[in-house]
Amino acid sequence: EKNQVLAFEPPHFGEHATFGGVIAAGLAGPGRISAGNLRDYVLGTRIMDGKGQDLSFGGKVMKNVAGYDVSRLLPGSLGTLSLLLEASVKVLPRPAASATLRCQISQEKALRVLNEWAGQPLPLSASCWIGKPGQDGELTLRLAGAIAAVNLNAAIDATELDAVTAQNFWNELREQRLPIFNNEESTDTLYRLALPAACGPLTIENTVGEIVLEWHGQQRWIKASGDEASFTILKQIAQTHGGHATRFKQGLTVDQSNQRFTLLGEQAHSAALEAVQARLRASFDPAGVFATKRLP
């Protein structure tokens, strides 16, 4: 109504989505690469900790203060630190114009040109490459911002999609309704890899079907076997390139209780982070009321 948007485009996953669930999940959609992470937009929260205390952190306006706001610990915590009662977040004006372009291109070339375009005065707000390793795939780009800036899309050799087709695609990607995300009848596991911007194509054996690259290649979705050996290999590959891998959706043959993010202890040089996390958990929830084992 006020022509404002949540710039990080959180997925809803159905009509029963809640604002608190969005923050606790910490997930961001296609616009994360240009707008930033959900955590960057949290201004303040009110929570109930494991001791039953009603606590408030932060506020409702941006403040230029020193220190780290406790509110920013909650995005992505999946409810393992406290119960989220209230939250305030920053919103941004809706872009004046947008255009979605599509072309056929290899994964290697897509990653290269995305890095090049990101350094040019183009309002590149989202990207997605879908295809099989070693073959040409489908690169979809979204430009959003001032009308004059969006009209610069002539510099990109691609076909512009009509508004309805474009909106449907970005909605399907944001809500994870593309074929790769469908694990209802699959015995394979969907993995999420978070990688640095400079990371090129990865050599990963025994992948199933197409792979999906978002955020200029910094978020990659790969479907493969759900056994521990496959997971270990993916974690090692991701860590070698400075990133991490997580199981996102398990296959039917894998114990669902084992679905979790990579533990801090499994990542290189994380002893200090692991100690900080342990102290935070002891402070917020000493009795383990919120210890669901979803996070370490």
C-alpha positions as CSV (number, residue, x, y, z in Angstrom):
1,E,0.0,0.0,0.0
2,K,2.9,2.4,0.8
3,N,4.9,1.2,-2.3
4,Q,7.6,-0.3,0.0
5,V,9.2,-3.7,-0.2
6,L,11.3,-6.2,1.7
7,A,14.3,-5.8,-0.5
8,F,15.8,-9.2,0.5
9,E,12.7,-11.0,-0.9
10,P,12.1,-13.7,1.7
11,P,10.3,-16.9,0.6
12,H,6.8,-17.5,2.0
13,F,6.5,-21.2,1.5
14,G,2.7,-21.0,1.5
15,E,-0.1,-19.0,2.9
16,H,0.7,-19.8,6.5
17,A,4.0,-17.9,6.5
18,T,4.6,-15.6,9.5
19,F,6.8,-12.6,9.9
20,G,8.6,-14.2,12.8
21,G,9.2,-17.4,10.8
22,V,10.7,-15.3,8.0
23,I,13.2,-13.8,10.5
24,A,14.0,-17.0,12.3
25,A,14.6,-18.9,9.0
26,G,16.9,-16.1,7.8
27,L,16.3,-17.0,4.2
28,A,16.6,-14.4,1.4
29,G,15.3,-14.6,-2.1
30,P,16.8,-13.6,-5.5
31,G,17.2,-9.9,-4.5
32,R,19.7,-10.8,-1.7
33,I,22.7,-10.3,-4.1
34,S,21.9,-6.6,-4.6
35,A,20.0,-5.6,-1.5
36,G,21.9,-7.5,1.2
37,N,20.9,-10.2,3.7
38,L,17.9,-10.2,6.0
39,R,20.1,-9.6,9.0
40,D,21.1,-6.2,7.6
41,Y,17.5,-5.0,7.8
42,V,16.6,-6.1,11.3
43,L,16.3,-3.0,13.5
44,G,14.9,-4.4,16.7
45,T,13.3,-7.4,18.3
46,R,11.4,-8.4,21.4
47,I,11.9,-12.0,22.6
48,M,11.2,-14.5,25.4
49,D,14.4,-16.4,26.3
50,G,14.7,-19.8,27.7
51,K,14.4,-18.5,31.3
52,G,11.0,-16.9,30.5
53,Q,12.3,-13.3,30.4
54,D,10.7,-10.8,28.2
55,L,13.6,-8.9,26.6
56,S,13.8,-6.1,24.0
57,F,16.8,-5.2,21.8
58,G,17.4,-2.5,19.2
59,G,14.6,-0.1,18.2
60,K,12.4,0.9,15.3
61,V,14.7,3.4,13.5
62,M,18.2,3.2,12.1
63,K,20.8,4.4,14.5
64,N,24.5,5.0,13.9
65,V,25.9,3.4,17.1
66,A,28.9,1.3,18.0
67,G,28.7,-2.4,18.9
68,Y,26.8,-5.4,17.6
69,D,23.0,-5.4,18.1
70,V,21.7,-8.6,19.7
71,S,18.7,-8.5,17.4
72,R,20.9,-9.5,14.5
73,L,21.7,-12.8,16.2
74,L,18.2,-14.0,15.6
75,P,17.9,-14.2,11.8
76,G,18.8,-17.7,10.8
77,S,18.8,-19.0,14.4
78,L,15.7,-21.2,13.5
79,G,14.2,-20.6,16.9
80,T,17.1,-22.2,18.8
81,L,17.9,-19.1,20.9
82,S,14.6,-17.7,21.9
83,L,10.9,-17.2,21.1
84,L,10.5,-14.2,18.8
85,L,7.6,-12.0,19.9
86,E,8.0,-8.8,17.9
87,A,10.4,-7.4,15.3
88,S,10.9,-4.3,13.3
89,V,12.7,-4.2,10.0
90,K,13.8,-1.6,7.4
91,V,11.9,-1.5,4.1
92,L,12.9,0.2,0.8
93,P,11.0,2.0,-1.9
94,R,9.7,-0.3,-4.7
95,P,12.0,0.1,-7.8
96,A,10.6,2.5,-10.4
97,A,11.2,0.0,-13.2
98,S,12.4,-3.5,-13.9
99,A,13.3,-5.7,-16.8
100,T,14.1,-9.4,-17.0
101,L,16.5,-10.8,-19.6
102,R,17.3,-14.3,-20.7
103,C,19.9,-16.1,-22.8
104,Q,21.5,-19.5,-23.4
105,I,25.0,-19.7,-22.0
106,S,27.4,-22.1,-20.3
107,Q,27.9,-22.0,-16.6
108,E,31.5,-20.9,-16.9
109,K,30.7,-18.0,-19.2
110,A,27.7,-17.1,-17.1
111,L,29.8,-16.7,-13.9
112,R,32.4,-14.7,-15.8
113,V,30.0,-12.2,-17.4
114,L,28.0,-11.8,-14.2
115,N,31.2,-10.7,-12.4
116,E,31.9,-8.3,-15.3
117,W,28.4,-6.9,-15.3
118,A,28.4,-6.5,-11.6
119,G,31.2,-4.0,-12.0
120,Q,29.4,-1.9,-14.5
121,P,26.7,0.8,-13.9
122,L,23.9,-1.7,-14.4
123,P,21.1,-2.1,-11.8
124,L,21.6,-5.8,-11.7
125,S,19.3,-7.0,-8.9
126,A,19.1,-10.8,-9.4
127,S,20.5,-13.6,-11.5
128,C,19.8,-17.3,-11.9
129,W,21.5,-19.9,-14.1
130,I,19.8,-23.3,-14.6
131,G,21.5,-26.1,-16.5
132,K,23.7,-29.2,-16.5
133,P,27.5,-29.1,-15.9
134,G,29.4,-28.8,-19.2
135,Q,26.3,-27.8,-21.2
136,D,24.7,-24.5,-22.1
137,G,22.0,-23.5,-19.7
138,E,19.5,-20.7,-19.2
139,L,20.7,-17.5,-17.6
140,T,18.0,-15.1,-16.4
141,L,18.8,-11.6,-15.2
142,R,16.8,-8.9,-13.5
143,L,17.5,-5.2,-13.7
144,A,15.6,-3.0,-11.2
145,G,15.9,0.7,-10.3
146,A,15.6,4.0,-12.0
147,I,13.9,4.0,-15.4
148,A,17.0,5.4,-17.1
149,A,19.3,2.8,-15.5
150,V,17.0,-0.1,-16.4
151,N,16.9,1.1,-20.0
152,L,20.7,0.4,-20.2
153,N,19.8,-3.3,-20.7
154,A,20.6,-2.9,-24.4
155,A,24.2,-3.4,-23.4
156,I,23.3,-7.1,-22.5
157,D,22.9,-9.5,-25.4
158,A,19.7,-11.2,-24.2
159,T,16.0,-11.4,-24.8
160,E,13.7,-9.4,-22.6
161,L,10.8,-11.4,-21.1
162,D,7.3,-10.0,-20.8
163,A,6.3,-8.8,-17.4
164,V,4.0,-11.7,-16.5
165,T,6.5,-14.4,-17.5
166,A,9.3,-12.6,-15.6
167,Q,7.2,-12.2,-12.4
168,N,6.2,-15.8,-12.5
169,F,9.8,-17.0,-12.8
170,W,11.1,-14.9,-10.0
171,N,8.2,-16.0,-7.8
172,E,8.8,-19.7,-8.6
173,L,12.5,-19.2,-7.8
174,R,11.8,-17.3,-4.5
175,E,9.3,-19.8,-3.3
176,Q,11.5,-22.8,-4.4
177,R,8.9,-24.3,-6.7
178,L,11.4,-25.1,-9.5
179,P,11.8,-28.8,-10.3
180,I,15.1,-29.1,-8.4
181,F,13.4,-28.2,-5.2
182,N,10.8,-30.9,-5.5
183,N,11.9,-33.7,-3.1
184,E,8.5,-35.2,-2.3
185,E,9.1,-38.4,-4.3
186,S,12.9,-38.3,-4.7
187,T,15.5,-40.5,-3.0
188,D,18.2,-37.8,-3.6
189,T,19.1,-34.9,-1.3
190,L,19.1,-31.2,-2.2
191,Y,22.3,-29.5,-1.1
192,R,22.9,-25.7,-0.7
193,L,26.4,-24.4,-1.3
194,A,27.3,-20.9,-0.2
195,L,30.5,-19.8,-2.0
196,P,32.6,-16.6,-2.6
197,A,31.9,-14.5,-5.6
198,A,35.1,-15.4,-7.3
199,C,34.4,-19.1,-7.3
200,G,34.1,-20.6,-10.7
201,P,32.3,-23.8,-11.8
202,L,32.8,-26.8,-9.5
203,T,33.6,-30.3,-10.5
204,I,31.1,-32.4,-8.6
205,E,30.5,-36.0,-9.7
206,N,27.2,-37.9,-9.5
207,T,24.9,-34.9,-9.5
208,V,21.3,-35.5,-10.5
209,G,19.6,-33.4,-13.1
210,E,20.1,-29.7,-13.5
211,I,21.8,-27.4,-11.0
212,V,20.7,-23.9,-10.1
213,L,23.0,-20.9,-9.4
214,E,21.7,-17.8,-7.7
215,W,23.3,-14.6,-6.4
216,H,25.8,-14.5,-9.3
217,G,27.0,-18.0,-8.3
218,Q,27.3,-17.4,-4.6
219,Q,24.4,-19.7,-3.8
220,R,24.2,-23.0,-5.6
221,W,21.6,-25.8,-5.4
222,I,22.8,-29.3,-6.3
223,K,20.9,-32.6,-6.0
224,A,22.9,-35.7,-5.3
225,S,23.0,-38.8,-3.2
226,G,22.1,-38.3,0.5
227,D,24.7,-40.6,2.0
228,E,27.3,-39.4,4.4
229,A,30.1,-39.9,1.9
230,S,28.5,-37.6,-0.7
231,F,27.8,-35.0,2.0
232,T,31.4,-35.1,3.2
233,I,32.7,-34.6,-0.4
234,L,30.5,-31.6,-0.9
235,K,31.5,-30.0,2.4
236,Q,35.2,-30.5,1.5
237,I,34.7,-29.0,-2.0
238,A,32.9,-26.0,-0.5
239,Q,35.4,-25.4,2.3
240,T,38.3,-25.6,-0.2
241,H,36.8,-22.7,-2.0
242,G,36.1,-20.7,1.2
243,G,32.4,-21.6,1.5
244,H,30.2,-24.2,3.1
245,A,27.6,-26.8,2.2
246,T,24.4,-27.8,3.9
247,R,21.7,-30.4,3.5
248,F,18.6,-28.5,2.6
249,K,16.0,-31.2,1.8
250,Q,16.6,-34.8,2.5
251,G,15.6,-37.7,0.2
252,L,13.0,-40.3,1.2
253,T,15.7,-42.8,2.1
254,V,17.6,-40.6,4.6
255,D,16.7,-40.1,8.2
256,Q,14.9,-36.8,8.4
257,S,16.3,-36.1,11.9
258,N,19.7,-35.8,10.4
259,Q,18.7,-32.8,8.3
260,R,20.9,-30.0,9.6
261,F,23.3,-27.2,8.7
262,T,27.0,-27.7,8.7
263,L,28.3,-27.6,12.3
264,L,30.7,-24.8,13.2
265,G,33.2,-27.5,14.4
266,E,33.2,-29.0,10.9
267,Q,34.5,-25.7,9.4
268,A,38.1,-24.7,9.3
269,H,39.3,-22.1,11.8
270,S,36.0,-21.9,13.7
271,A,37.1,-22.7,17.3
272,A,36.5,-19.1,18.3
273,L,33.1,-18.9,16.6
274,E,32.1,-22.2,18.2
275,A,33.0,-20.9,21.6
276,V,31.0,-17.7,21.0
277,Q,28.0,-19.7,20.0
278,A,28.2,-21.9,23.1
279,R,28.3,-18.8,25.3
280,L,25.3,-17.3,23.5
281,R,23.3,-20.5,23.9
282,A,24.2,-20.7,27.6
283,S,23.1,-17.1,28.1
284,F,19.8,-17.2,26.2
285,D,18.8,-20.7,26.9
286,P,20.8,-22.4,29.7
287,A,18.2,-25.2,30.2
288,G,18.0,-26.1,26.5
289,V,14.3,-25.2,26.1
290,F,14.8,-24.3,22.5
291,A,17.5,-27.0,21.7
292,T,15.8,-28.6,18.7
293,K,19.2,-29.9,17.3
294,R,18.4,-28.1,14.1
295,L,21.6,-26.1,14.7
296,P,24.7,-27.2,16.6
